[in-house]
């Protein structure tokens, strides 16, 4: 019997974005990937409010040490969330 991992909801704002759109996932990595998709989709649809957050996400990986600091913090923040 396969057991389901508990899920947690992390918002766009908690991941550095401007809105409260929730990403309901089982891991921090899934939440970060969902945030990347969310930012790309809404900016492509013309949402200027998310453009700065998308640029910041892309720029994080140009500075790997700082990017890893953000990544580790996002993982800690996800771990601290209550299960849904």
SULSUL-V967850 format. One record per pair of residues at least 24 apart in sequence whose C-alpha atoms are under 8 Angstrom apart, sorted by the first residue. I is the first residue (numbers start at 1). J is the second residue. D is the distance in whole Angstrom. If there is no record, write none. Layout:
i: {I	I}
j: {J	J}
d: {D	D}
This chain:
i: {6	6	7	7	8	8	8	8	8	9	9	9	10	10	15	16	17	17	17	18	18	18	27	28	28	28	28	29}
j: {83	84	83	84	78	81	82	83	84	81	83	84	78	81	74	53	50	53	54	49	50	53	78	74	75	78	79	75}
d: {6	7	6	6	8	7	7	5	5	8	8	7	7	8	7	6	6	5	8	7	6	7	8	7	5	6	8	8}
